[in-house]
Amino acid sequence: MINRGGLKIYSAEVESVLAGHPAVVESAIIAKACPVLGERVHAVVVTRIPVGSDDLRAWCAERLSDYKVPETMAITAEPLPRNANGKVLKRQLRELLGT
């Protein structure tokens, strides 16, 4: 869960919306530290075809409250890191992105 200025954001909700986009294979939502709000929403998105972060943000904005829309995104074609059980390693993503 991400706490953005006292508002709670569940990663699974945002990931579910991103999964509905036709170009998205998978995504992970992580918190990015912010001195003002505490945490901000950051998305790591794996896509089938090239798509811009503005397109993905617009997709989310149509389906989510404004404070839940990812402010920053890392778009890649590489699969997300997973453990032996298939769970996305969000801690490893945070370390790779320096958040």
JOMO-V989092 format. One record per residue. PHI is phi in degrees with one decimal (none if undefined). Layout:
<<PHI> <PHI>>
This chain:
<<none> <-109.0> <-107.1> <-107.1> <60.4> <90.9> <-94.1> <-91.5> <-125.8> <-90.3> <-56.7> <-60.6> <-65.0> <-69.3> <-62.5> <-64.0> <-65.1> <-62.9> <-63.4> <-75.8> <-73.3> <-61.9> <-90.5> <-90.5> <-88.7> <-157.8> <-151.4> <-139.3> <-106.8> <-131.2> <-87.2> <-116.0> <-60.4> <-141.3> <-68.3> <-91.8> <-98.5> <95.0> <-142.7> <-125.5> <-86.3> <-125.8> <-114.7> <-112.3> <-122.7> <-102.9> <-119.2> <-78.9> <-125.3> <-61.4> <-146.2> <-83.6> <-65.9> <-64.8> <-64.5> <-67.9> <-63.6> <-64.0> <-59.4> <-67.3> <-63.2> <-72.1> <-118.0> <-128.4> <-65.0> <-60.0> <-73.7> <-92.5> <-70.3> <-58.0> <-82.2> <-130.2> <-142.5> <-116.7> <-107.5> <-144.8> <-104.3> <-80.1> <-66.2> <-71.6> <-68.4> <-132.9> <-87.5> <-63.2> <-89.6> <92.4> <-81.4> <-67.1> <-88.6> <-68.0> <-62.1> <-65.3> <-61.9> <-61.6> <-67.0> <-65.2> <-89.4> <69.9> <-100.2>>
